[in-house]
Amino acid sequence: MDVKNAPIIKEIREHKLKIYDSNWRLGELEDFLRTAKAQKVSLLQIDGSHKQLSKNLSDLSAFINDVPKAIENLRCTLE
């Protein structure tokens, strides 16, 4: 090996380290994105469940409010 090639070899080694570091960071970013997508799906499911629960509670509230009227109607028909 020629001494004049030493700077090039040093640059290549540094470049290889930068490539390794970049690949590692990309892997970390992929993991983060995968986790974020999974959390988004979970949050969408929670939101859907919340909306359905709110609708069910609204229906139940309306039913409970109608019960006294239904009882009064039954009482009137039995008399």
C-alpha positions as CSV (number, residue, x, y, z in Angstrom):
1,M,0.0,0.0,0.0
2,D,1.1,3.4,-0.8
3,V,1.2,6.1,1.9
4,K,-0.7,8.5,-0.4
5,N,-3.7,6.2,-0.3
6,A,-4.0,6.5,3.5
7,P,-6.3,9.6,3.5
8,I,-8.6,7.8,1.0
9,I,-8.8,4.8,3.2
10,K,-9.6,6.9,6.2
11,E,-12.4,8.7,4.3
12,I,-13.8,5.3,3.2
13,R,-13.9,4.0,6.8
14,E,-15.6,7.2,8.0
15,H,-18.1,6.9,5.1
16,K,-18.8,3.3,6.0
17,L,-19.4,4.3,9.6
18,K,-21.8,7.1,8.5
19,I,-23.7,4.5,6.3
20,Y,-23.9,2.1,9.2
21,D,-25.2,4.9,11.5
22,S,-27.7,6.0,8.8
23,N,-29.0,2.5,8.4
24,W,-29.4,2.1,12.1
25,R,-31.3,5.3,12.4
26,L,-33.6,4.2,9.5
27,G,-34.3,1.0,11.4
28,E,-35.2,3.0,14.5
29,L,-37.4,5.2,12.4
30,E,-39.2,2.2,10.9
31,D,-39.8,0.8,14.3
32,F,-41.2,4.2,15.5
33,L,-43.5,4.4,12.5
34,R,-44.7,0.8,13.0
35,T,-45.5,1.6,16.6
36,A,-47.2,4.9,15.7
37,K,-49.4,3.1,13.1
38,A,-50.4,0.4,15.6
39,Q,-51.2,3.2,18.2
40,K,-53.3,5.0,15.5
41,V,-55.3,1.8,14.8
42,S,-55.9,1.4,18.5
43,L,-57.0,5.0,18.9
44,L,-59.3,4.6,16.0
45,Q,-60.8,1.5,17.5
46,I,-61.2,3.3,20.9
47,D,-62.9,6.2,19.1
48,G,-65.3,3.9,17.3
49,S,-66.1,2.1,20.5
50,H,-66.7,5.5,22.2
51,K,-69.1,6.7,19.5
52,Q,-71.0,3.4,19.7
53,L,-71.2,3.5,23.5
54,S,-72.4,7.1,23.3
55,K,-75.1,6.1,20.9
56,N,-76.1,3.1,23.1
57,L,-76.3,5.4,26.1
58,S,-78.4,7.8,24.3
59,D,-80.8,5.0,23.2
60,L,-80.9,3.7,26.8
61,S,-81.6,7.2,28.1
62,A,-84.5,7.6,25.6
63,F,-85.8,4.1,26.6
64,I,-85.7,5.0,30.3
65,N,-87.5,8.3,29.7
66,D,-90.2,6.4,27.8
67,V,-90.8,3.8,30.5
68,P,-93.0,5.9,32.8
69,K,-95.2,6.8,29.8
70,A,-95.5,3.2,28.8
71,I,-96.4,2.2,32.4
72,E,-99.0,5.0,32.5
73,N,-100.5,3.7,29.2
74,L,-100.6,0.2,30.5
75,R,-102.3,1.4,33.6
76,C,-104.9,3.3,31.6
77,T,-105.6,0.3,29.4
78,L,-106.0,-2.0,32.4
79,E,-108.6,0.2,34.1
